[in-house]
Amino acid sequence: MKFLYLIRHAKAEPFIEGTEDHDRKLSNKGIQRANNLASWLSKKTPIIQELHFSSSIRTIQTADIVSKALSDNLLKSISFNFIINRQIIKNMIFILASFSVFYLHFFSV
């Protein structure tokens, strides 16, 4: 059986008028939460071998934290050049629900 973990980026800094949402960084609390998740994921079996993430700064930061915890087993780390929004996630879940070989987890850090 294959496992799919959908993880929303950790807590980001507040939005500041005149800046791009895409460029928001993780807050200190977000960094702490991402580290907690990374620690938990590093103990999961079967081992996680791939990370796929969007190109927003806070998502890259979350993926970096997780990838360091998984570094012994990680085979691929792939960044997409688009933002994965809630509608895309809903569509992915709908499609994946038709496959019986996946076990799906969703986390909002």
C-alpha positions as CSV (number, residue, x, y, z in Angstrom):
1,M,0.0,0.0,0.0
2,K,1.2,3.5,-0.7
3,F,0.7,6.5,1.6
4,L,0.2,10.1,0.6
5,Y,0.7,12.9,3.1
6,L,-0.8,16.3,2.1
7,I,0.8,18.9,4.3
8,R,-0.2,22.5,4.3
9,H,2.7,24.9,4.9
10,A,3.3,25.9,8.6
11,K,2.2,29.2,10.1
12,A,3.4,32.2,8.1
13,E,4.1,35.8,9.0
14,P,1.1,38.1,8.7
15,F,0.3,39.6,5.3
16,I,1.8,43.1,4.9
17,E,0.1,45.4,2.4
18,G,2.2,46.0,-0.7
19,T,4.0,42.6,-0.5
20,E,3.2,39.4,-2.4
21,D,1.5,36.6,-0.5
22,H,3.8,34.2,-2.3
23,D,6.8,35.8,-0.6
24,R,5.6,35.4,3.1
25,K,8.0,33.5,5.3
26,L,7.3,31.2,8.2
27,S,6.7,32.7,11.6
28,N,8.7,31.5,14.6
29,K,5.7,29.5,15.6
30,G,5.5,28.1,12.1
31,I,9.2,27.0,12.2
32,Q,8.5,25.3,15.6
33,R,5.5,23.5,14.2
34,A,7.3,22.4,11.0
35,N,10.1,21.0,13.2
36,N,7.6,19.1,15.3
37,L,5.9,17.6,12.1
38,A,9.3,16.7,10.7
39,S,10.2,14.8,13.8
40,W,7.0,12.9,13.7
41,L,7.2,12.1,10.0
42,S,10.8,10.9,10.4
43,K,9.5,8.1,12.6
44,K,6.7,6.9,10.2
45,T,6.7,3.7,8.3
46,P,6.8,3.1,5.5
47,I,9.5,5.7,5.1
48,I,8.8,8.9,3.1
49,Q,10.8,9.0,-0.1
50,E,9.5,12.0,-2.0
51,L,8.5,15.6,-1.3
52,H,6.5,17.7,-3.8
53,F,5.8,21.3,-2.9
54,S,4.8,24.6,-4.4
55,S,7.2,27.6,-5.0
56,S,5.9,29.9,-2.2
57,I,8.6,30.9,0.3
58,R,6.8,29.5,3.4
59,T,6.1,26.2,1.6
60,I,9.8,25.9,0.6
61,Q,10.8,26.6,4.2
62,T,8.5,23.9,5.5
63,A,9.7,21.4,2.9
64,D,13.4,22.2,3.8
65,I,12.7,21.5,7.5
66,V,10.9,18.3,6.7
67,S,13.6,17.2,4.1
68,K,16.4,17.6,6.7
69,A,14.6,15.3,9.1
70,L,14.1,12.7,6.2
71,S,17.5,13.1,4.6
72,D,18.6,9.5,5.1
73,N,15.7,8.1,3.1
74,L,14.6,11.0,0.8
75,L,15.0,10.1,-2.9
76,K,13.4,13.2,-4.4
77,S,12.5,16.7,-3.5
78,I,10.6,18.5,-6.2
79,S,9.4,22.1,-6.3
80,F,6.5,23.1,-8.5
81,N,6.3,26.5,-10.2
82,F,2.7,27.1,-9.2
83,I,0.8,27.6,-6.1
84,I,-1.3,24.7,-4.8
85,N,-4.5,26.1,-3.6
86,R,-7.5,24.6,-1.8
87,Q,-9.3,23.8,-5.0
88,I,-6.4,21.9,-6.4
89,I,-6.2,19.9,-3.1
90,K,-9.9,19.1,-3.3
91,N,-9.5,17.9,-6.9
92,M,-6.5,15.8,-5.9
93,I,-8.4,14.2,-3.1
94,F,-11.4,13.5,-5.3
95,I,-9.2,11.8,-7.9
96,L,-7.1,9.8,-5.3
97,A,-10.3,8.6,-3.5
98,S,-11.0,6.5,-6.6
99,F,-7.8,4.5,-6.0
100,S,-7.8,1.9,-3.4
101,V,-4.0,1.7,-3.2
102,F,-3.5,5.0,-1.4
103,Y,-3.8,5.8,2.3
104,L,-4.3,9.5,2.6
105,H,-3.3,11.8,5.5
106,F,-3.8,15.6,5.5
107,F,-2.1,17.9,7.9
108,S,-2.4,21.6,8.4
109,V,0.7,22.6,10.4
